Structure formats: C-alpha cells, structure tokens
Amino acid sequence: MLLVWARALLFAHRNRLPLDVYGWQQTRIGPWIRRETRKRLYQRYFRTADGSLHRWYRYAALRLTGRLATIVTDPNLDAPISNEIQFYRFREVPLPPDYFSGFHTDRDLVRAELRRMLTPNIESELVRQTAPDIAVHVRRGDFVPENDPRFEPGGRCCVTPIPFFVGAIQQIRNRCGENLGVTLFSDGRPKELSPILELGNVNVASQNADIVDMLLMSMASFIIPSARSTFSYWSAFLSDATVIRFPYRERVPIRAAETNSFDGTIDEWERARTIP
C-alpha cells in the first residue's frame, strides 16, 4: 500500500495536484485465517488530509452523473496531465524486484511526507524507541516455509532461510569487533527464531504498531531484511544504514546510488571493507 501511495504522492507533487488516500481502513482476513501474529490493521496510523472527504464525494457525484471525462489509472510518473476534468488513480503495486522504480531520487520527499501524516499517538510511540545497532526482519506469516515443495531460497513469497540471518549477524559482529545488539522484528514463532535468539544480545522488538517497527528499523546502523519483503525494503529505502541482503538472482538496488549507503550481500560488504 505504501508503494502505491508513494507513486501517487510524487505524481501529485510534480503536477501540483491534490492527493487523497483511501484504503488504510481495509480489514484483511488472510492474517486471521493464517493465525498470523500481526493482523495488518492500519486504521490509526495516518492522519486524514483536510478536504479529502469532500473531494471523494465530488468524485462519486461526477461518476454518478456521467460528468467525469476520464479516469487515468496508474499513469507514468512523468506523464503530462490534461486540462479536462480527470482523476488520476493509483492502485497497482510495482512489479518485483524493483519496487521503488520511479522514485529512488525522491526519497527526501517521501520520508518527510510519511512522517508528516503519522498520527500524534504513532509519532509519540516512535520517539520513545531506541535505535537498534542491528535490525533483523524475519518475515514468516504468509511466506512459503522451507518444508513446502514450492520453496526456493530467495524465491518470490518464500521465507528467507534462518541460517542466512545467523551468519550475517555473526560476520557483522566479527568485522566490527564487538557484540553489537540485535533487535529482531518478526511474525515468526519462538521455535522458528531460536537459532537467532541463541546468539545472545538479541532482543525481540516490542509489540509496536507496524509502522513504528518499520521506521524504527530504518534508524538502525545495520539492516538485515527478508528477501522480497516490502516491509523490510521500505525500512532500507528510508534509512542510511548498511543493508545486508540475501543473495538471490534478481536483486536490484533499493536506494539511489547517490546515497552512498551500502546495499548488498555480506560477501560484497566484506570485500568493500577490505578495499584500500
């Protein structure tokens, strides 16, 4: 949903158009059916922009009376706009693996707008947190587990193997020469996460709102994301952290090269550190 929002935000910003956002209030039954620990309820996360409800009624009236000339769905971000009565509607999630295509270089605007639309309660919840040294996101929930015949390491909607996280944490600590603290963000069960927890100096993140966890991860010095998890990738996109990623085939940069923040595999990070 945030990927759709960001594209709409940039289109509106570039063309000086008002932006209305609907859909944060949707209830998804999947997390309840799968008994996931996180239910993905976002009703209390974001402010409603002034005037947006009025514009929604106007949009509905124009549709009912047939006066709305055109709805343009998911336009190119650089497409010219028309002077006719139109609504530009964004609803499609960008295709993987380049989820952030089209707004890599607009990160400052996206970061500022995301923080601006947080509700006061969410903002106060965020400022009470302490930035992690190493943020690890282990996505389980609706991803294909290792014992499923469809499982492929690094495959779309497949869990990232736990040994990857363990090895990355150990190598970061070894190279930094200290037992850096790890904050673990996950919808997994304790038994699934035990190899990471057994490393020591690992704390499981509190039951914060999902948006708080995402932004808290972005404040870390190191981020170890789950492969193909847009939750993980948003944290990396918003951050200036060193991002250590699972080495699957279709990996593309999350942030613009101009940020000069590392984004790659643990082996690539090791080689980059040894270059004089």
DRENVEXKOL-835772 format. One record per residue: residue number from 1; x, y, z of N, C-alpha, C in turn; residue in three letters. Coordinates in steps of 0.2 Angstrom, whole numbers, always signed. Each point is the difference from the previous one (the first is absolute). Layout:
REM DRENVEXKOL-835772
num n_xx n_yy n_zz ca_xx ca_yy ca_zz c_xx c_yy c_zz residuo
NUM X Y Z X Y Z X Y Z ALA
...
***
This chain:
REM DRENVEXKOL-835772
num n_xx n_yy n_zz ca_xx ca_yy ca_zz c_xx c_yy c_zz residuo
1 +4 -6 +0 -4 +6 +0 +4 +6 +0 MET
2 +6 +0 +4 +4 +6 +0 +3 +1 -7 LEU
3 +2 -5 -4 +3 +1 -6 -5 +3 -5 LEU
4 -7 -2 +1 -5 +4 -4 +0 +7 +2 VAL
5 +0 +1 +6 -1 +7 +3 +6 +4 -3 TRP
6 +6 -2 +1 +6 +4 -2 +0 +2 -7 ALA
7 -2 -4 -5 -1 +1 -7 -5 +6 -1 ARG
8 -6 -1 +4 -5 +5 -1 +3 +7 +3 ALA
9 +3 +0 +5 +3 +6 +3 +4 +3 -4 LEU
10 +5 -3 -4 +5 +3 -4 -4 +3 -6 LEU
11 -5 -4 -3 -4 +3 -6 -3 +6 +2 PHE
12 -3 +0 +6 -4 +6 +2 +5 +6 +1 ALA
13 +6 -2 +3 +4 +6 +2 +3 +3 -7 HIS
14 +2 -4 -4 +3 +2 -7 -5 +4 -4 ARG
15 -7 -1 +1 -5 +3 -4 -4 +5 +4 ASN
16 +2 +1 +6 -4 +5 +5 -7 -2 +0 ARG
17 -2 -6 +2 -6 -3 +0 -2 -2 +8 LEU
18 -6 +1 +2 -2 -3 +6 +1 -7 +1 PRO
19 +1 -3 +5 +1 -7 +1 -5 -3 +5 LEU
20 -4 -4 -1 -4 -4 +5 +1 -7 +0 ASP
21 +1 -3 +6 +2 -7 +1 -6 -3 +4 VAL
22 -2 -6 -3 -5 -4 +3 +2 -7 +0 TYR
23 -2 -4 +5 +2 -7 +0 +4 -2 +6 GLY
24 +2 +5 +4 +4 -2 +7 -5 -4 +4 TRP
25 -6 +1 +0 -5 -3 +4 -2 -7 -1 GLN
26 +2 -3 -6 -2 -6 -2 +2 -6 +5 GLN
27 -4 -4 +1 +1 -6 +5 +2 -6 -5 THR
28 +6 -3 +1 +2 -6 -4 -2 -6 +4 ARG
29 -3 -5 -3 -2 -6 +4 +6 -5 +0 ILE
30 +4 +0 -5 +6 -5 -1 +4 -1 +7 GLY
31 +2 +6 +3 +4 -1 +6 -4 -4 +6 PRO
32 -7 +1 +0 -4 -3 +5 +0 -7 -2 TRP
33 -1 -2 -6 -1 -7 -2 +7 -4 +1 ILE
34 +5 +3 -1 +7 -3 +1 +2 +1 +7 ARG
35 -4 +3 +4 +2 +1 +7 +7 +3 +1 ARG
36 +1 +5 -4 +6 +4 +0 +0 +4 +6 GLU
37 +6 +2 +3 +0 +4 +6 -1 +7 -2 THR
38 +1 +3 -6 -2 +6 -2 -6 +0 -4 ARG
39 -5 +4 +1 -6 +0 -4 -1 +6 -5 LYS
40 +5 +4 +0 +1 +5 -6 -6 +5 +0 ARG
41 -1 +2 +6 -6 +5 +1 +3 +7 +1 LEU
42 -1 +4 -5 +4 +7 -1 -5 +6 +1 TYR
43 -6 -1 +3 -4 +5 +1 +2 +6 +4 GLN
44 +4 -1 +5 +2 +6 +4 +7 +2 -1 ARG
45 +3 -1 -6 +7 +2 -1 +1 +7 -3 TYR
46 -5 +1 -5 +1 +6 -4 -6 +6 +1 PHE
47 +2 +6 +0 -5 +5 +0 -4 +0 -7 ARG
48 -6 +3 +0 -4 +1 -6 +1 +7 -2 THR
49 +2 +1 -6 +2 +7 -3 -7 +4 +0 ALA
50 +1 +6 +2 -6 +5 +0 -3 +0 -7 ASP
51 -6 +0 -1 -4 +0 -6 +0 -6 -4 GLY
52 +3 -5 +2 +0 -6 -4 -7 -4 -1 SER
53 -3 +1 +6 -7 -3 +0 -5 +3 -5 LEU
54 +1 +7 +0 -4 +4 -5 +2 -2 -7 HIS
55 +6 -1 -1 +2 -1 -7 -2 -7 -2 ARG
56 -1 -5 +5 -2 -6 -2 -8 +0 -2 TRP
57 -4 +4 +4 -7 +1 -2 +0 +3 -7 TYR
58 +4 +5 -1 +0 +3 -7 +1 -5 -5 ARG
59 +5 -4 +1 +2 -6 -5 -6 -4 -1 TYR
60 -3 -2 +6 -6 -5 -1 -5 +3 -4 ALA
61 -2 +7 +2 -5 +3 -4 +1 +1 -7 ALA
62 +7 +1 -2 +1 +1 -7 +0 -7 -4 LEU
63 +1 -5 +4 +0 -7 -3 -8 -1 -1 ARG
64 -4 +1 +5 -7 -2 -1 -4 +4 -5 LEU
65 +2 +7 -1 -3 +4 -5 +3 -1 -7 THR
66 +5 -4 -1 +3 +0 -6 +5 +5 -2 GLY
67 +1 +5 +4 +4 +6 -2 +7 -1 +0 ARG
68 +2 -5 +3 +8 -1 +1 +2 -3 -7 LEU
69 +4 +4 -3 +3 -2 -7 +4 -6 +0 ALA
70 +5 +0 +4 +4 -6 +0 +3 -2 +7 THR
71 +1 -6 +1 +4 -2 +6 +7 -3 -3 ILE
72 +5 +3 +2 +7 -3 -3 +3 -4 +6 VAL
73 +0 -7 -1 +3 -4 +5 +7 -1 -1 THR
74 +4 +0 +6 +7 -1 +0 +4 +3 -6 ASP
75 -1 +7 -1 +4 +3 -5 +8 +0 +1 PRO
76 +4 +1 -5 +7 +1 +1 +1 +6 +4 ASN
77 +5 -1 +5 +1 +6 +4 +2 +6 -3 LEU
78 +3 +0 -6 +2 +6 -4 -5 +1 -6 ASP
79 -6 -3 +0 -5 +1 -5 -3 +7 +1 ALA
80 -2 +4 -6 -3 +6 +1 -7 +0 +2 PRO
81 -3 +5 +3 -7 +0 +3 -4 +3 -5 ILE
82 -7 -1 +0 -4 +3 -5 -4 +6 +4 SER
83 -3 +4 -4 -4 +6 +3 -7 -2 +1 ASN
84 -2 -6 -3 -7 -3 +1 -1 -2 +8 GLU
85 -6 -1 +1 -2 -2 +7 +2 -7 +1 ILE
86 +5 -2 +4 +3 -6 +0 +2 -2 +7 GLN
87 +0 -6 +1 +3 -3 +7 +6 -5 -3 PHE
88 +5 +1 +4 +6 -5 -1 +0 -5 +6 TYR
89 -1 -6 -2 -1 -5 +5 +6 -5 +0 ARG
90 +3 -1 +6 +6 -4 +1 -3 -6 +4 PHE
91 +1 -6 -2 -2 -6 +4 +4 -6 -1 ARG
92 +5 +0 -5 +4 -6 -2 +7 +0 +4 GLU
93 +2 -5 +3 +6 +0 +3 +5 -2 -5 VAL
94 +6 +4 +0 +5 -1 -5 +3 -7 +0 PRO
95 +1 -3 -6 +2 -7 +0 +7 -1 +3 LEU
96 +1 -6 +3 +7 -1 +3 +5 -1 -6 PRO
97 +6 +0 +1 +3 +2 +7 +1 +7 +1 PRO
98 -1 +5 -5 +2 +7 +1 -6 +3 +2 ASP
99 -2 -1 +6 -6 +3 +3 +0 +8 +0 TYR
100 +6 +3 +1 +1 +7 +1 +1 +4 -7 PHE
101 -1 -4 -5 +1 +3 -7 -4 +7 -1 SER
102 +4 +5 -2 -4 +6 -1 +1 +5 +5 GLY
103 +2 -2 +7 +1 +5 +5 +6 -1 +4 PHE
104 +5 -3 -2 +6 -1 +3 +3 +7 +2 HIS
105 +0 +5 -4 +3 +6 +1 -5 +5 +4 THR
106 -6 -2 +2 -4 +4 +3 -1 -2 +7 ASP
107 +5 -3 +3 -1 -3 +7 -1 +5 +5 ARG
108 +3 +6 +0 -1 +5 +5 -7 +2 +0 ASP
109 -4 +1 -5 -7 +2 +0 -4 -6 +3 LEU
110 +1 -6 -2 -3 -5 +2 +0 -1 +8 VAL
111 +7 +0 +2 +1 +0 +7 -4 +5 +4 ARG
112 +1 +7 -2 -3 +5 +3 -8 -1 +0 ALA
113 -3 -2 -5 -7 +0 -1 -3 -6 +5 GLU
114 +4 -5 +0 -2 -6 +4 +0 +2 +7 LEU
115 +5 +3 +3 +0 +2 +7 -5 +6 +1 ARG
116 -2 +4 -5 -5 +5 +1 -7 -3 +1 ARG
117 -1 -5 -3 -7 -3 +0 -1 -5 +6 MET
118 +5 -1 +4 -1 -4 +6 -5 +3 +5 LEU
119 -4 -4 +3 -4 +3 +5 +4 +2 +7 THR
120 -2 +5 +4 +4 +1 +6 +2 -6 +4 PRO
121 -5 -4 +1 +1 -6 +4 +6 -4 -3 ASN
122 +0 -1 -6 +5 -4 -4 +7 +3 +1 ILE
123 +0 +7 -1 +6 +4 +0 +3 -1 +7 GLU
124 -4 +1 +5 +3 -1 +7 +2 -7 +2 SER
125 -3 -5 -3 +2 -7 +1 +7 -1 -3 GLU
126 +1 +4 -6 +6 -1 -3 +6 +3 +3 LEU
127 -1 +6 +3 +5 +4 +3 +3 -3 +7 VAL
128 -4 -4 +2 +2 -4 +7 +4 -6 -2 ARG
129 +1 -2 -6 +4 -5 -1 +8 +1 -1 GLN
130 +4 -5 +1 +7 +1 -1 +2 -3 -6 THR
131 +4 +3 -4 +3 -2 -6 +4 -7 +1 ALA
132 -1 -5 -4 +3 -6 +0 +7 +0 -3 PRO
133 +5 -4 +3 +7 +0 -4 -2 -4 -6 ASP
134 -2 -6 +1 -2 -5 -6 -7 -1 +0 ILE
135 -4 +2 -5 -7 -2 -1 -1 -6 -4 ALA
136 -3 -5 +2 -1 -6 -4 -8 -1 -1 VAL
137 -2 -1 -6 -7 -1 -1 -1 -7 -3 HIS
138 -3 -4 +3 -1 -7 -2 -8 -1 -2 VAL
139 -1 +0 -6 -7 +0 -2 -2 -8 -1 ARG
140 -5 -2 +4 -3 -7 -1 -7 +1 -2 ARG
141 -5 -1 +4 -7 +2 -1 -2 -4 -7 GLY
142 -1 +4 -5 -3 -2 -6 +5 -2 -5 ASP
143 +6 -1 +2 +6 -2 -5 +0 -7 +0 PHE
144 +2 -3 -5 +1 -7 -1 +6 -3 +4 VAL
145 -2 -5 +5 +6 -2 +5 +4 -5 -4 PRO
146 +6 -1 +4 +5 -5 -3 -2 -7 -2 GLU
147 -5 -2 +4 -2 -7 -1 -6 -1 -5 ASN
148 -1 +6 -4 -5 -1 -5 +3 -1 -7 ASP
149 -3 -5 -4 +3 -2 -6 +1 +6 -5 PRO
150 -4 +6 +1 +1 +6 -4 +6 +4 +2 ARG
151 +3 -1 +6 +5 +4 +2 +6 +0 -4 PHE
152 +3 +6 -1 +6 +2 -4 +4 +5 +4 GLU
153 +6 -1 +2 +3 +6 +4 +1 +6 -4 PRO
154 -3 +5 +3 +0 +7 -4 -6 +0 -5 GLY
155 -4 -5 +0 -6 +0 -5 -5 +5 +2 GLY
156 -4 +2 -4 -6 +4 +1 -4 -3 +5 ARG
157 -2 +4 +6 -4 -2 +5 +2 -6 +4 CYS
158 +7 -1 +0 +3 -6 +4 +4 +3 +6 CYS
159 -1 -3 +5 +4 +2 +6 +8 +0 -1 VAL
160 +3 +5 +3 +7 +0 -1 +3 -5 +6 THR
161 +5 -4 -2 +2 -5 +4 +3 +3 +7 PRO
162 -1 -3 +5 +2 +3 +7 +8 +0 +0 ILE
163 +3 -5 -3 +8 +0 +1 +3 +6 -4 PRO
164 -4 +3 -5 +3 +6 -3 +0 +6 +6 PHE
165 -5 +1 +4 +0 +5 +5 +5 -1 +5 PHE
166 +1 -7 +2 +5 -1 +5 +7 +1 -2 VAL
167 +1 -2 -7 +7 +1 -2 +2 +8 -1 GLY
168 -5 +3 -3 +1 +8 -1 +1 +3 +7 ALA
169 -4 -1 +5 +1 +3 +7 +7 -2 +2 ILE
170 +2 -6 +0 +7 -2 +2 +5 +4 -4 GLN
171 +0 +0 -6 +5 +4 -4 +0 +7 +1 GLN
172 -5 +3 +1 +0 +7 +2 +3 +1 +7 ILE
173 -2 -4 +5 +3 +1 +6 +8 -1 +0 ARG
174 +2 -5 -4 +7 -2 -1 +4 +6 -3 ASN
175 -3 +2 -5 +4 +6 -4 +0 +6 +4 ARG
176 -5 +2 +4 -1 +6 +4 +4 -1 +7 CYS
177 +2 -6 +2 +4 -2 +6 -4 +1 +6 GLY
178 -7 +0 +0 -4 +1 +6 -6 -4 -1 GLU
179 -3 -2 +6 -6 -4 +0 -6 +5 +0 ASN
180 -1 +3 -6 -5 +5 -1 -7 -3 +1 LEU
181 -5 +4 +3 -6 -2 +2 -4 -1 -7 GLY
182 -5 -5 +1 -4 -2 -6 -8 +1 +3 VAL
183 -3 +4 -4 -8 +0 +1 -3 -4 -6 THR
184 -4 -5 +3 -3 -4 -5 -7 +2 -1 LEU
185 -2 +1 -6 -7 +1 -2 -3 -6 -4 PHE
186 -5 -3 +2 -2 -6 -3 -8 -1 +2 SER
187 -3 -4 -5 -6 -3 +1 +0 -7 +1 ASP
188 +7 -3 +1 +1 -7 +1 -1 -2 +7 GLY
189 +0 -6 +1 -1 -3 +7 +7 -1 +3 ARG
190 +0 +0 +7 +6 -1 +3 +4 -6 -2 PRO
191 -3 -5 -1 +4 -6 -3 +3 +1 -6 LYS
192 -3 +3 -5 +3 +2 -6 +6 +5 +0 GLU
193 +0 +4 +5 +5 +5 +1 +5 -2 +5 LEU
194 +0 -6 +3 +5 -1 +5 +7 +0 -2 SER
195 +2 -2 -6 +7 +1 -2 +3 +7 +1 PRO
196 -5 +5 -2 +2 +7 +1 +1 +2 +7 ILE
197 -6 -2 +4 +0 +2 +7 +6 -3 +4 LEU
198 +2 -6 -2 +6 -3 +3 +6 +3 -1 GLU
199 +1 +5 -4 +6 +3 -1 +2 +5 +6 LEU
200 -5 +2 +4 +2 +4 +5 -1 +8 -2 GLY
201 -1 +4 +5 -1 +7 -1 -5 +1 -6 ASN
202 -5 -4 +0 -6 +1 -5 -6 +2 +4 VAL
203 -3 +5 -2 -7 +2 +3 -5 +0 -5 ASN
204 -6 -3 +2 -6 +0 -5 -3 +6 +1 VAL
205 -2 +4 -6 -3 +6 +1 -7 +0 +3 ALA
206 -1 +5 +4 -7 +1 +3 -5 -1 -5 SER
207 -6 -1 +3 -6 +0 -5 -2 +7 -1 GLN
208 +4 +3 -5 -2 +7 -2 -5 +0 -6 ASN
209 -2 +5 -2 -4 +1 -6 +5 -2 -6 ALA
210 -3 -3 -5 +5 -2 -5 +4 +6 -3 ASP
211 -4 +6 -1 +4 +5 -3 +5 +3 +5 ILE
212 +0 -1 +6 +5 +2 +5 +6 -5 -1 VAL
213 -2 -6 -1 +6 -5 -1 +4 +1 -6 ASP
214 -4 +2 -5 +3 +1 -7 +5 +6 +1 MET
215 -3 +6 +3 +5 +6 +1 +5 -1 +5 LEU
216 -1 -4 +5 +5 -2 +5 +6 -4 -4 LEU
217 -2 -5 -4 +5 -3 -4 +4 +4 -4 MET
218 -3 +5 -3 +4 +5 -4 +5 +4 +4 SER
219 -1 +0 +6 +5 +4 +4 +6 -4 +2 MET
220 +0 -6 -1 +6 -5 +2 +6 +2 -4 ALA
221 +6 -2 +2 +6 +0 -3 +1 -5 -6 SER
222 -3 -6 +2 +0 -6 -5 -7 -2 +0 PHE
223 -2 -2 -7 -6 -3 -1 +1 -6 -3 ILE
224 -3 -6 +2 +0 -6 -3 -7 -2 -2 ILE
225 -2 +1 -6 -7 -1 -2 -2 -7 -2 PRO
226 -6 -2 +0 -2 -6 -4 -1 +2 -7 SER
227 +2 -5 -4 +0 +0 -7 -7 +2 -3 ALA
228 -1 +5 -4 -6 +1 -3 -6 +2 +5 ARG
229 +2 +2 +6 -5 +3 +4 +0 +8 -1 SER
230 -6 +2 -2 +0 +7 -1 +0 +4 +7 THR
231 -2 -3 +5 +1 +3 +7 +7 +1 +1 PHE
232 +4 -5 -1 +8 +1 +1 +2 +5 -4 SER
233 -2 +0 -7 +3 +4 -5 -2 +8 +2 TYR
234 -6 +1 +2 -1 +7 +2 +4 +2 +5 TRP
235 +2 -4 +5 +5 +2 +6 +6 +2 -3 SER
236 +3 -4 -5 +6 +1 -3 +0 +6 -5 ALA
237 -5 +1 -3 -1 +6 -5 +0 +7 +4 PHE
238 -3 +0 +6 +0 +6 +4 +6 +1 +4 LEU
239 +4 -5 +1 +6 +1 +4 +6 +2 -4 SER
240 +5 +1 +5 +7 +1 -3 +5 -6 +3 ASP
241 -3 -5 +2 +3 -6 +3 +4 -4 -5 ALA
242 +4 -4 +2 +3 -5 -4 -5 -6 +0 THR
243 -2 -2 -6 -5 -5 -2 +3 -6 -2 VAL
244 +0 -6 +4 +2 -6 -2 -5 -4 -3 ILE
245 +0 -2 -6 -6 -4 -3 +2 -7 -2 ARG
246 -5 -4 -1 +0 -7 -2 +2 +0 -8 PHE
247 +5 -4 -2 +3 +0 -6 -4 -4 -6 PRO
248 -6 +3 -1 -4 -3 -5 +1 +3 -7 TYR
249 -2 -3 -5 +2 +2 -7 -3 +7 -2 ARG
250 -6 +2 +1 -3 +6 -2 +1 +6 +4 GLU
251 +5 -1 +4 +1 +6 +5 +2 +6 -4 ARG
252 -4 +6 +2 +2 +6 -3 +0 +5 +6 VAL
253 +4 +6 -1 +1 +5 +5 -7 +3 +3 PRO
254 +0 +0 +6 -6 +3 +3 +0 +8 +0 ILE
255 +6 +3 +1 +1 +7 +1 +4 +2 -6 ARG
256 -1 +7 -1 +4 +3 -6 +8 -1 +2 ALA
257 +4 +0 -5 +7 -1 +1 +3 +6 +3 ALA
258 -3 +6 +0 +2 +6 +2 +0 +0 +8 GLU
259 -4 -4 +3 +0 -1 +7 +7 -2 +3 THR
260 +4 -4 -4 +6 -2 +3 -1 -5 +6 ASN
261 -5 -3 +1 -1 -5 +5 +0 -7 -3 SER
262 +3 -4 +4 +1 -7 -3 -6 -4 +0 PHE
263 -1 -4 -6 -6 -4 -1 +2 -6 -4 ASP
264 +2 -6 +4 +2 -5 -4 +1 -6 +5 GLY
265 +3 -6 -3 +1 -6 +4 +5 +1 +5 THR
266 +1 -4 +5 +5 +0 +5 +7 -1 -3 ILE
267 +0 -4 -5 +7 -1 -3 +2 +7 -4 ASP
268 -5 +3 -3 +2 +6 -3 +2 +6 +5 GLU
269 -4 +0 +6 +2 +4 +5 +7 -1 +2 TRP
270 +2 -6 +1 +7 -2 +3 +5 +2 -5 GLU
271 -1 -1 -7 +4 +2 -5 +1 +8 +0 ARG
272 -6 +3 +1 +0 +8 -1 +5 +2 +6 ALA
273 -1 -3 +6 +4 +3 +6 +7 -2 -1 ARG
274 +3 -4 -4 +7 -2 +0 +3 +4 -6 THR
275 -4 +4 -4 +3 +4 -5 +4 +6 +3 ILE
276 +6 +1 -2 +4 +5 +3 -3 +7 -2 PRO
***
